[in-house]
Amino acid sequence: MRPRPTSFPRRFLQQRLAALALVYLLLLVLAGVFAPALTWYSPDTVDIAARFAPWSWDRPLGADATGRDIYTRLVYGTRLTLGISLAAVTIGLLIGTAFGVLSGLLRQWVDTGIQRVTDVLLCLSATIFGMLLAAAFGPSWTNVVIAAGLSLIPVFSRLSRSLTFSVRNELYIEVARAQGASTGRIVRSHLLPNIGGSLIAMTSLSMGYAILSIAGLGFLGIGGSILDAEWGSMMGAARNAFFAHPGQITVPGLVIIVTVVAFMLLSDGLQAALDPRLGTSNASLLAPTRRGVKRSLSASREQGGDAVLNVERLTVSFDGREAVRDISFSLRPGETLGIVGESGSGKSATASALLGLLPSPPARVAAAKAQLDGIDLMRASEREIRDLRGGRLAYIAQNPMKALNPLMTIGAQIGEALTLHQSGLSRGEVRSQVIQALAGVGISDPARRCDEYPHQMSGGMLQRVAIAMAMINRPDLLIADEPTTALDVTVQAQVLDLLNVAKRATGAATVLITHDIGVVSEYADRVCVLYSGEVVETGPARRVVENPRHPYTRALLASSPRLDGPLGGLRPIPGRQPGPGDTLSGCRFAPRCAEVLESAGCMTQAPTLRLVDGLQVRCHRAETLGAADSVNEGSERMQEGDHIEAAR
């Protein structure tokens, strides 16, 4: 039985040292708040007759050089010390985090400018800032707050920048963008919650640093007055009597050390407890019709009719090097187009370009036409594209574990996809539709699963969650990028069957991206074979698999495993695929092609895409490559798919 998650308080209490530190700090805060009730003297009352009085019942820690009660000043000093430290940390946290997140998200000149500012601040300590401010404006605790706060800005800035860099490229951020979330929404819902644990832990750690810095400034007399009830000022006032009366400095010094260590322990405990992935006892698919969403197409369209997606001469380049060249295809409602090829062939770049997810620079996307039901994706504004994503244009990412936010429950993430595109839904309605969507993709006990985190589910279940999230708004076009990656064969078949059910139920056109041509032959209506960023063969899936006319398509078929094939019978494709920056005078597949012929121009002339026997093929020898062995191999593969379907 899967262990049940524990709450944050229980996870924190498992960190015993952190829990003890928290108890100490709470007692310290309570002592400062209720100082008048816990003391017998005023912290500023001078009694020369009691000068250096020893410890006694009414003076538990004795008196200082002016007869003031040390215990009273220590308790009252908690207010000033912790208050000033908290104010300084707040300045560093707010300004530093804003700097770091902006730097991590925007980069370029914004990143450079912010980094230069933080470099300067990093070179100057709180003591130097305090001395400069005291020289300019005189000693005051306000100057101390500003000095300590300025010294903490680079700490939070660099941490949040580093965390933003690590999170901004996570797949669940891209999925959130694909759902239509704005940058502000992504920062609030996905970025800050995922970096928040580290920032909270750093806040606790920085409280310790701030206490030390403020105590040092108070010791030097840079604060309001060396006579004020503040721990550092108490040590400064007693420094001349250190050898005769060491307890005058030792007691506040010990309190400072213990408090700083407590904040350090609390920081470690918070870091561990704020991650729900550590929080175990072991340490219907279709939603009701959308509200508030404009749709020009019926969700119940049958396959056929006008194309829902038209793409002509799509080109994607990175820093001037073309990764995708002149790709063209169209999709009708209810139709599935399989895009197949090796890694690096341009499959995912094509999908990201259509979704508008490629960062520019370095990416540059151009097309003669890229229309989703008449909407020009190349000329649409960022706001218009964002409104399409997750609504009429849905996306299923490769890795479901990385595509889901680890700090949000399953229900919250699917609910976010719903509320981004449907207005006026109550929390109860959102939860009801989420549960219905989870049930629709075959997840048992959906009401309980709704409140679980991604790490509590298997890969197959997470992929079902991703499908539910993509289909909950009944999209017109679904882009599934390697939806069966890292899943075993049985689960792959279940996931692909589920996609087929969803497609039939919604009438959505589907782009199925995969490296497995066997998957395409069974689940796609048409196939587009990519090699080195170019379409080398495209046409009806059954015809392409039964009688491929391009050597690369034939090589993909030969390198795919078969259930009835002999052991060791796979034929890998030799060599490697040309990269975006590689230039070849002839066919880009020629260096790896078993059918290359110099007399046909394979090594000297780049072939064009032309119609051969009902297929679009980019090969000089396409008319002569419909050999019997290819036909037999393709037919056997189609028969194998039929047997699998029958067995299923």
Phi, psi and omega per residue, in radians:
M1 nan 2.347 -3.093
R2 -1.190 2.297 -3.127
P3 -1.094 2.488 -3.126
R4 -1.392 2.562 3.135
P5 -1.222 2.662 3.069
T6 -1.850 2.729 -3.133
S7 -1.374 2.938 3.131
F8 -1.029 -0.805 3.134
P9 -1.008 -0.707 -3.138
R10 -1.197 -0.676 3.098
R11 -1.116 -0.668 -3.133
F12 -1.204 -0.725 -3.109
L13 -1.155 -0.337 3.052
Q14 -1.223 -0.333 3.058
Q15 -1.574 1.570 -2.942
R16 -1.126 -0.748 3.133
L17 -1.115 -0.691 3.111
A18 -1.139 -0.691 3.116
A19 -1.110 -0.745 3.090
L20 -1.105 -0.692 3.112
A21 -1.090 -0.713 3.134
L22 -1.124 -0.711 3.108
V23 -1.054 -0.793 3.127
Y24 -1.053 -0.798 -3.097
L25 -1.172 -0.645 3.088
L26 -1.127 -0.724 3.090
L27 -1.096 -0.646 3.127
L28 -1.132 -0.770 3.122
V29 -1.125 -0.755 3.120
L30 -1.098 -0.650 3.108
A31 -1.093 -0.706 3.126
G32 -1.189 -0.700 -3.124
V33 -1.148 -0.749 -3.082
F34 -1.800 0.553 -3.107
A35 -0.970 -0.757 -3.130
P36 -1.049 -0.578 -3.118
A37 -1.402 -0.297 -3.065
L38 -1.786 -0.022 -3.088
T39 -2.208 2.886 -3.088
W40 -2.001 -0.173 -3.075
Y41 -2.218 2.890 2.979
S42 -1.452 2.470 -3.105
P43 -1.153 -0.333 -3.074
D44 -1.894 0.036 -3.109
T45 -1.267 2.117 -3.136
V46 -1.630 2.312 3.127
D47 -2.400 1.571 -3.069
I48 -1.026 -0.491 -3.129
A49 -1.177 -0.435 -3.125
A50 -1.735 0.288 -3.093
R51 -0.990 2.181 -3.123
F52 0.986 0.588 3.106
A53 -1.076 2.446 3.138
P54 -1.276 3.031 3.121
W55 -1.119 2.449 3.126
S56 -2.695 3.133 -3.121
W57 -1.139 -0.711 -3.135
D58 -1.504 -0.278 3.036
R59 -2.247 1.431 -3.011
P60 -1.007 -0.502 -3.114
L61 -2.067 0.222 3.107
G62 1.439 -2.893 -3.117
A63 -2.242 2.770 -3.114
D64 -1.603 -2.867 -3.028
A65 -1.171 -0.328 3.113
T66 -1.892 0.175 3.084
G67 1.467 0.160 3.103
R68 -1.383 2.491 -3.081
D69 -1.231 2.128 -3.084
I70 -1.164 -0.735 -3.139
Y71 -1.043 -0.787 3.139
T72 -1.083 -0.786 -3.125
R73 -1.164 -0.568 3.126
L74 -1.172 -0.749 -3.133
V75 -1.191 -0.816 3.101
Y76 -1.146 -0.547 3.126
G77 -1.121 -0.395 3.084
T78 -1.030 -0.696 -3.140
R79 -1.039 -0.938 -3.049
L80 -1.194 -0.770 -3.089
T81 -1.122 -0.896 -3.125
L82 -1.202 -0.640 3.134
G83 -1.111 -0.822 3.135
I84 -1.142 -0.718 3.133
S85 -1.087 -0.749 3.135
L86 -1.119 -0.714 3.124
A87 -1.109 -0.739 3.139
A88 -1.139 -0.758 3.134
V89 -1.137 -0.642 3.112
T90 -1.089 -0.729 3.095
I91 -1.067 -0.855 -3.137
G92 -1.093 -0.711 -3.114
L93 -1.145 -0.879 -3.062
L94 -1.172 -0.903 -3.091
I95 -1.238 -0.768 -3.117
G96 -1.114 -0.741 3.133
T97 -1.160 -0.713 3.100
A98 -1.071 -0.772 3.096
F99 -1.044 -0.824 -3.060
G100 -1.158 -0.746 -3.132
V101 -1.167 -0.761 3.098
L102 -1.073 -0.751 3.136
S103 -1.106 -0.733 -3.120
G104 -1.253 -0.526 -3.101
L105 -1.524 -0.736 -2.998
L106 -1.588 -0.601 3.140
R107 0.950 -2.640 3.133
Q108 0.855 -2.378 -3.010
W109 -1.193 -0.516 3.095
V110 -1.122 -0.816 3.111
D111 -1.044 -0.819 -3.122
T112 -1.064 -0.816 -3.127
G113 -1.090 -0.785 -3.137
I114 -1.135 -0.698 -3.141
Q115 -1.125 -0.625 3.106
R116 -1.170 -0.695 3.115
V117 -1.114 -0.801 -3.124
T118 -1.191 -0.534 3.075
D119 -1.090 -0.730 3.120
V120 -1.130 -0.800 -3.140
L121 -1.104 -0.595 -3.110
L122 -1.183 -0.490 -3.118
C123 -1.319 -0.304 -3.075
L124 -1.938 2.191 -3.130
S125 -1.440 2.977 3.095
A126 -1.073 -0.604 3.134
T127 -1.111 -0.771 -3.141
I128 -1.155 -0.772 3.087
F129 -1.019 -0.782 -3.123
G130 -1.091 -0.720 3.136
M131 -1.164 -0.697 3.122
L132 -1.126 -0.768 -3.142
L133 -1.186 -0.677 3.125
A134 -1.141 -0.662 3.116
A135 -1.164 -0.598 -3.085
A136 -1.471 -0.668 -2.998
F137 -2.164 -0.048 -3.111
G138 1.577 2.782 -3.126
P139 -1.141 2.360 3.037
S140 -2.902 2.707 3.122
W141 -1.251 -0.409 3.040
T142 -1.093 -0.753 3.094
N143 -1.090 -0.641 3.120
V144 -1.119 -0.752 3.115
V145 -1.057 -0.815 -3.127
I146 -1.104 -0.753 -3.112
A147 -1.096 -0.844 3.138
A148 -1.157 -0.661 3.124
G149 -1.121 -0.756 3.115
L150 -1.078 -0.651 -3.125
S151 -1.229 -0.362 -3.137
L152 -1.594 -0.278 -3.125
I153 -0.995 -0.859 3.139
P154 -1.117 -0.488 3.118
V155 -1.102 -0.895 -3.133
F156 -1.259 -0.598 -3.134
S157 -1.112 -0.834 -3.112
R158 -1.194 -0.665 3.111
L159 -1.133 -0.862 -3.102
S160 -1.182 -0.567 3.077
R161 -1.136 -0.810 3.125
S162 -1.092 -0.758 3.131
L163 -1.152 -0.661 3.113
T164 -1.124 -0.733 3.084
F165 -1.005 -0.737 -3.078
S166 -1.276 -0.507 -3.064
V167 -1.618 -0.569 -2.994
R168 -1.088 -0.442 3.137
N169 -1.702 0.084 3.093
E170 -1.171 2.621 -3.049
L171 -1.130 -0.562 -3.114
Y172 -1.218 -0.416 3.021
I173 -1.208 -0.746 3.102
E174 -1.132 -0.665 3.104
V175 -1.120 -0.723 3.110
A176 -1.069 -0.715 3.072
R177 -1.125 -0.691 3.133
A178 -1.156 -0.395 3.092
Q179 -1.448 -0.146 3.114
G180 1.761 0.211 -3.142
A181 -1.253 2.420 3.102
S182 -1.316 2.933 3.129
T183 -1.059 -0.742 3.111
G184 -1.080 -0.724 3.128
R185 -1.130 -0.718 3.135
I186 -1.112 -0.728 3.124
V187 -1.100 -0.793 -3.092
R188 -1.216 -0.800 -2.967
S189 -1.577 -0.481 -3.000
H190 -2.115 -0.733 -3.076
L191 -1.326 -1.019 -3.086
L192 -1.070 -0.726 3.087
P193 -1.066 -0.556 -3.105
N194 -1.444 -0.417 3.060
I195 -1.772 -0.139 -3.073
G196 -1.093 -0.649 -3.140
G197 -1.037 -0.801 3.122
S198 -1.164 -0.647 3.132
L199 -1.188 -0.678 3.105
I200 -1.139 -0.753 3.101
A201 -1.089 -0.713 3.107
M202 -1.165 -0.561 3.087
T203 -1.077 -0.776 3.098
S204 -1.095 -0.774 3.130
L205 -1.112 -0.663 -3.126
S206 -1.225 -0.459 3.041
M207 -1.056 -0.714 3.074
G208 -1.093 -0.759 3.113
Y209 -1.098 -0.751 -3.117
A210 -1.108 -0.701 3.117
I211 -1.064 -0.778 3.112
L212 -1.097 -0.771 -3.119
S213 -1.116 -0.779 -3.100
I214 -1.219 -0.642 3.075
A215 -1.101 -0.695 3.106
G216 -1.122 -0.749 3.114
L217 -1.161 -0.673 3.080
G218 -1.140 -0.664 3.114
F219 -1.068 -0.651 -3.140
L220 -1.390 -0.130 -3.137
G221 1.431 0.318 -3.135
I222 -1.451 -0.232 3.097
G223 -1.328 -2.802 -3.087
G224 -1.050 -0.882 3.141
S225 -2.821 2.528 3.114
I226 -1.203 -0.209 3.110
L227 -1.573 -0.091 -3.134
D228 -1.192 2.689 3.111
A229 -1.409 1.408 3.085
E230 -2.441 2.506 -2.955
W231 -1.020 -0.806 3.136
G232 -1.135 -0.704 3.118
S233 -1.125 -0.615 3.091
M234 -1.087 -0.733 3.116
M235 -1.178 -0.661 3.123
G236 -1.130 -0.689 -3.141
A237 -1.189 -0.420 -3.061
A238 -1.755 0.051 -3.014
R239 -1.160 -0.505 3.137
N240 -1.281 -0.330 -3.124
A241 -1.870 0.332 -3.017
F242 -1.038 -0.810 -3.043
F243 -1.289 -0.600 3.129
A244 -1.382 -0.634 -3.103
H245 -2.353 1.283 -3.065
P246 -1.081 -0.419 -3.128
G247 -1.121 -0.395 3.135
Q248 -1.071 -0.619 3.128
I249 -1.704 -0.632 -3.036
T250 -1.082 -0.741 -3.068
V251 -1.114 -0.956 3.098
P252 -1.120 -0.542 3.094
G253 -1.107 -0.755 3.106
L254 -1.123 -0.687 3.112
V255 -1.082 -0.740 3.107
I256 -1.077 -0.813 -3.113
I257 -1.086 -0.839 -3.122
V258 -1.096 -0.698 -3.139
T259 -1.154 -0.743 3.120
V260 -1.102 -0.773 3.108
V261 -1.090 -0.659 3.125
A262 -1.092 -0.753 3.099
F263 -1.135 -0.596 3.095
M264 -1.155 -0.784 3.112
L265 -1.132 -0.693 3.101
L266 -1.088 -0.673 3.112
S267 -1.046 -0.804 3.123
D268 -1.079 -0.754 -3.133
G269 -1.141 -0.720 3.111
L270 -1.118 -0.705 -3.140
Q271 -1.018 -0.752 -3.124
A272 -1.289 -0.701 -3.037
A273 -1.338 -0.438 -3.092
L274 -1.377 -0.120 3.119
D275 -1.697 1.878 -3.087
P276 -1.153 -0.295 3.128
R277 -1.166 -0.303 3.058
L278 -1.643 -0.015 -2.969
G279 -1.580 0.993 2.980
T280 -2.029 2.937 -3.136
S281 -1.158 -0.289 3.035
N282 -1.520 0.933 -2.869
A283 0.427 nan nan
S284 nan 2.302 3.095
L285 -0.608 -0.682 -2.993
L286 -1.696 2.231 3.064
A287 -1.471 2.836 3.057
P288 -1.041 2.939 -3.095
T289 -0.965 2.392 -3.044
R290 -1.179 2.588 3.052
R291 -1.778 2.526 3.007
G292 1.171 0.297 3.133
V293 -2.085 2.188 -3.129
K294 -1.373 2.260 3.102
R295 -2.322 2.229 3.096
S296 -1.702 -0.142 -3.134
L297 -2.059 2.491 3.099
S298 -1.298 2.455 3.128
A299 -1.248 -0.236 -3.091
S300 -1.803 0.413 -3.103
R301 -1.127 2.480 3.047
E302 -1.479 2.778 3.112
Q303 -1.048 2.359 -3.132
G304 2.171 -2.992 -3.138
G305 1.418 -2.882 -3.104
D306 -1.205 2.688 -3.137
A307 -1.179 2.382 3.078
V308 -1.495 -0.442 3.119
L309 -2.339 2.226 3.081
N310 -2.187 2.104 3.129
V311 -2.194 2.202 3.120
E312 -2.282 2.165 3.039
R313 0.929 0.896 3.077
L314 -1.300 2.230 3.125
T315 -2.263 2.308 3.111
V316 -2.186 2.219 3.120
S317 -2.250 2.639 3.099
F318 -2.155 2.031 -3.089
D319 0.917 0.721 3.078
G320 1.458 -0.059 3.136
R321 -1.812 2.147 -3.040
E322 -1.328 2.119 3.071
A323 -1.702 -0.418 3.086
V324 -2.379 2.307 -3.062
R325 -2.243 2.071 2.936
D326 0.874 0.894 3.084
I327 -1.515 2.329 3.117
S328 -2.328 2.379 3.019
F329 -2.892 2.906 3.081
S330 -2.450 2.782 -3.114
L331 -2.411 2.321 3.052
R332 -1.676 2.795 3.108
P333 -0.950 2.344 3.096
G334 1.415 -0.032 -3.090
E335 -1.645 2.583 3.090
T336 -2.013 2.166 3.047
L337 -1.844 2.116 3.080
G338 -1.626 2.158 3.054
I339 -1.851 2.056 -2.995
V340 -2.200 2.606 3.120
G341 2.895 2.959 3.110
E342 -1.222 2.969 3.028
S343 -1.085 2.364 -3.123
G344 1.563 0.070 -3.124
S345 -1.424 -0.181 3.117
G346 1.859 0.168 -3.091
K347 -1.115 -0.983 -3.082
S348 -1.208 -0.582 3.089
A349 -1.091 -0.650 3.093
T350 -1.099 -0.812 3.139
A351 -1.102 -0.811 -3.122
S352 -1.114 -0.601 3.108
A353 -1.130 -0.744 3.122
L354 -1.154 -0.580 -3.139
L355 -1.445 -0.170 -3.103
G356 1.240 0.569 -3.062
L357 -1.771 -0.036 -3.109
L358 -1.439 2.256 3.131
P359 -1.231 2.373 3.137
S360 -2.210 2.078 -0.135
P361 -1.247 2.931 0.201
P362 -1.547 -0.196 -3.036
A363 -1.401 2.567 3.020
R364 -2.361 2.157 -3.073
V365 -2.007 2.294 3.100
A366 -2.427 2.613 3.115
A367 -2.798 2.536 3.025
A368 -1.173 -0.591 3.098
K369 -2.739 2.381 2.999
A370 -2.615 1.585 -2.993
Q371 -2.091 2.299 2.997
L372 -1.853 1.808 -3.113
D373 0.881 0.814 3.066
G374 1.559 -0.198 3.127
I375 -1.527 2.158 -3.110
D376 -1.360 1.864 -3.088
L377 -1.211 -0.412 -3.127
M378 -1.377 -0.467 -3.086
R379 -1.894 -0.096 3.129
A380 -1.193 2.580 3.106
S381 -1.284 2.900 3.114
E382 -1.047 -0.656 3.122
R383 -1.135 -0.724 3.139
E384 -1.165 -0.710 3.103
I385 -1.132 -0.696 3.137
R386 -1.118 -0.624 3.095
D387 -1.180 -0.524 3.122
L388 -1.329 -0.718 -3.082
R389 -1.078 2.352 3.107
G390 1.397 -0.276 3.086
G391 -1.817 -1.582 3.128
R392 -1.379 -0.337 -3.122
L393 -2.131 1.810 -3.047
A394 -1.858 2.787 -3.019
Y395 -2.480 2.329 3.017
I396 -2.044 2.101 -3.046
A397 -1.467 2.972 -3.040
Q398 -1.148 -0.975 -2.983
N399 -1.864 1.876 -3.060
P400 -1.128 -0.545 3.135
M401 -1.144 -0.653 3.117
K402 -1.499 -0.344 -3.119
A403 -1.382 -0.235 -3.136
L404 -1.911 2.435 -3.124
N405 -1.186 2.101 -3.061
P406 -1.187 -0.280 -3.094
L407 -1.792 0.089 3.087
M408 -2.047 2.500 3.094
T409 -1.200 2.811 3.125
I410 -1.023 -0.782 -3.130
G411 -1.094 -0.681 -3.140
A412 -1.131 -0.652 -3.093
Q413 -1.279 -0.743 3.087
I414 -1.189 -0.662 3.111
G415 -1.102 -0.621 3.092
E416 -1.117 -0.749 3.095
A417 -1.037 -0.595 -3.122
L418 -1.290 -0.859 -3.041
T419 -1.273 -0.356 3.076
L420 -1.131 -0.446 -3.036
H421 -2.149 -0.029 3.090
Q422 -2.248 2.182 -3.124
S423 -1.729 2.707 3.023
G424 1.405 0.215 3.127
L425 -1.534 2.345 3.049
S426 -1.369 2.918 3.132
R427 -1.089 -0.637 3.121
G428 -1.165 -0.696 3.114
E429 -1.159 -0.689 3.114
V430 -1.088 -0.829 -3.126
R431 -1.099 -0.706 3.133
S432 -1.072 -0.759 3.140
Q433 -1.212 -0.608 3.097
V434 -1.131 -0.799 3.114
I435 -1.072 -0.710 3.116
Q436 -1.108 -0.702 3.136
A437 -1.157 -0.716 3.114
L438 -1.139 -0.705 3.092
A439 -1.124 -0.630 -3.119
G440 -1.161 -0.431 3.110
V441 -1.705 0.244 3.001
G442 1.463 0.396 3.097
I443 -1.597 2.134 -3.129
S444 -1.290 2.648 -3.130
D445 0.859 1.003 -3.037
P446 -1.091 -0.523 -3.140
A447 -1.112 -0.648 3.110
R448 -1.326 -0.752 -3.129
R449 -1.091 -0.479 -3.137
C450 -1.019 -0.526 -3.079
D451 -1.730 0.144 -3.141
E452 -1.662 2.870 3.122
Y453 -1.715 2.797 -3.093
P454 -0.974 -0.624 -3.071
H455 -1.216 -0.158 3.139
Q456 -1.614 0.069 -3.122
M457 -2.117 2.732 3.088
S458 -1.351 2.948 -3.138
G459 -1.071 -0.711 3.126
G460 -1.119 -0.717 3.120
M461 -1.171 -0.662 3.128
L462 -1.136 -0.631 3.100
Q463 -1.167 -0.606 3.046
R464 -1.120 -0.689 3.088
V465 -1.080 -0.739 3.131
A466 -1.085 -0.669 3.108
I467 -1.168 -0.757 3.108
A468 -1.051 -0.715 -3.137
M469 -1.136 -0.682 -3.118
A470 -1.262 -0.608 -3.003
M471 -1.668 -0.098 -3.020
I472 -1.139 -0.441 3.112
N473 -1.722 0.246 3.064
R474 0.910 1.198 -3.038
P475 -1.262 2.799 3.008
D476 -1.477 -0.549 -3.125
L477 -2.353 2.277 3.108
L478 -2.039 2.208 3.043
I479 -1.897 1.978 -3.135
A480 -1.878 1.868 -3.073
D481 -1.656 1.796 -3.141
E482 0.863 0.996 -3.023
P483 -1.203 -0.196 -3.104
T484 -1.952 0.255 3.138
T485 -1.058 2.367 3.060
A486 1.185 0.230 3.079
L487 -1.806 2.591 3.113
D488 -1.264 2.917 -2.970
V489 -1.034 -0.736 -3.112
T490 -1.103 -0.787 -3.130
V491 -1.195 -0.631 3.078
Q492 -0.968 -0.847 -3.125
A493 -1.062 -0.708 -3.132
Q494 -1.136 -0.742 -3.137
V495 -1.132 -0.755 3.136
L496 -1.166 -0.666 3.055
D497 -1.077 -0.695 3.137
L498 -1.117 -0.699 3.082
L499 -1.089 -0.686 3.103
N500 -1.105 -0.734 3.106
V501 -1.069 -0.783 -3.137
A502 -1.100 -0.708 -3.138
K503 -1.098 -0.790 -3.122
R504 -1.163 -0.602 -3.092
A505 -1.276 -0.574 -3.056
T506 -1.811 -0.293 -3.047
G507 1.288 0.291 -3.099
A508 -1.279 2.452 2.939
A509 -1.332 2.559 -3.029
T510 -2.271 2.322 2.952
V511 -1.845 1.971 -3.100
L512 -1.826 1.920 -3.114
I513 -1.707 2.238 -3.110
T514 -2.769 2.816 3.015
H515 -1.745 -0.062 -3.059
D516 -1.756 1.830 -3.108
I517 -1.197 -0.380 3.052
G518 -1.134 -0.660 3.088
V519 -1.119 -0.758 -3.133
V520 -1.095 -0.734 -3.096
S521 -1.089 -0.470 -3.072
E522 -1.656 -0.550 -2.963
Y523 -1.986 -0.227 -3.069
A524 -1.780 2.629 3.025
D525 -1.449 -0.714 3.088
R526 -2.299 2.771 -3.093
V527 -2.285 2.508 3.086
C528 -2.207 1.953 -3.093
V529 -1.621 2.130 3.138
L530 -1.839 2.465 3.022
Y531 -2.495 2.125 3.116
S532 0.905 0.716 3.058
G533 1.464 0.048 -3.130
E534 -2.071 2.620 2.974
V535 -1.364 2.085 3.125
V536 -1.799 -0.367 3.082
E537 -2.822 2.393 3.115
T538 -2.641 2.572 -3.129
G539 2.865 -2.988 3.087
P540 -0.998 2.396 -3.016
A541 -1.024 -0.808 -3.094
R542 -1.093 -0.731 -3.113
R543 -1.191 -0.689 3.133
V544 -1.112 -0.731 -3.097
V545 -1.303 -0.658 -3.117
E546 -1.282 -0.627 -3.067
N547 -2.493 1.184 -3.132
P548 -1.151 2.430 -3.138
R549 -1.843 -0.123 3.112
H550 -1.867 2.365 -3.129
P551 -1.000 -0.547 -3.137
Y552 -1.212 -0.714 3.075
T553 -1.076 -0.751 3.101
R554 -1.081 -0.691 3.132
A555 -1.157 -0.656 3.081
L556 -1.096 -0.746 3.108
L557 -1.098 -0.726 -3.117
A558 -1.217 -0.456 -3.105
S559 -1.595 -0.045 3.139
S560 -1.560 2.404 3.140
P561 -1.213 2.615 3.090
R562 -2.192 2.530 -3.112
L563 -1.124 -0.582 -3.099
D564 -1.771 0.200 -3.105
G565 -1.433 2.760 3.123
P566 -1.258 2.707 3.079
L567 -1.111 2.392 3.138
G568 1.258 0.294 -3.070
G569 -1.545 -0.003 -3.121
L570 -1.284 2.535 3.128
R571 -2.064 1.699 -3.130
P572 -1.157 2.687 3.116
I573 -1.461 2.110 -3.100
P574 -1.239 2.816 3.075
G575 1.311 -2.910 -3.141
R576 -2.333 2.807 -3.121
Q577 -1.335 2.383 3.077
P578 -1.063 2.474 3.109
G579 -1.442 3.010 -3.117
P580 -1.029 -0.530 -3.112
G581 -1.560 -0.080 -3.119
D582 -1.430 2.318 3.107
T583 -1.947 2.309 3.102
L584 -2.220 2.474 -3.113
S585 -1.374 -0.467 -3.106
G586 -1.935 -2.534 3.107
C587 -1.177 2.377 -3.088
R588 -1.247 -0.337 3.101
F589 -1.588 -0.152 -3.036
A590 -0.935 -0.751 -3.110
P591 -1.082 -0.319 -3.114
R592 -1.964 -0.029 -2.969
C593 -1.477 2.333 3.088
A594 -1.411 -0.222 -3.080
E595 -1.891 0.242 -3.070
V596 -1.099 2.447 -3.113
L597 -2.487 2.041 -3.111
E598 -1.086 -0.655 -3.108
S599 -1.145 -0.366 3.115
A600 -1.509 -0.081 3.139
G601 1.556 0.228 -3.076
C602 -1.053 -0.589 -3.052
M603 -1.649 -0.180 -3.019
T604 -2.128 -0.408 -3.079
Q605 -2.171 2.275 3.089
A606 -1.293 2.160 -3.128
P607 -1.257 2.718 3.077
T608 -1.855 2.837 3.123
L609 -1.411 2.117 -3.087
R610 -2.451 2.827 -3.073
L611 -1.457 2.162 3.109
V612 -2.381 1.969 3.071
D613 0.935 0.778 3.080
G614 1.440 0.022 -3.140
L615 -2.098 2.559 2.996
Q616 -1.546 2.068 -3.006
V617 -2.290 2.400 3.071
R618 -1.865 1.395 -3.101
C619 -2.753 2.396 3.108
H620 -1.174 -0.479 -3.007
R621 -1.938 0.389 -3.028
A622 -1.008 -0.629 -3.086
E623 -1.179 -0.410 -3.043
T624 -1.801 0.045 -3.019
L625 -1.848 0.315 3.077
G626 -1.546 0.964 -3.023
A627 -1.231 2.768 -3.075
A628 -1.086 -0.611 -3.104
D629 -1.159 -0.587 3.104
S630 -1.191 -0.703 3.136
V631 -1.119 -0.777 -3.120
N632 -1.133 -0.757 -3.122
E633 -1.114 -0.729 3.127
G634 -1.168 -0.698 3.128
S635 -1.113 -0.723 3.123
E636 -1.107 -0.658 -3.137
R637 -1.179 -0.675 3.094
M638 -1.168 -0.669 3.096
Q639 -1.130 -0.685 3.113
E640 -1.070 -0.721 3.081
G641 -1.099 -0.678 3.110
D642 -1.115 -0.689 3.117
H643 -1.121 -0.722 3.131
I644 -1.088 -0.741 -3.138
E645 -1.115 -0.708 3.136
A646 -1.144 -0.721 3.134
A647 -1.144 -0.609 -3.130
R648 -1.170 nan nan
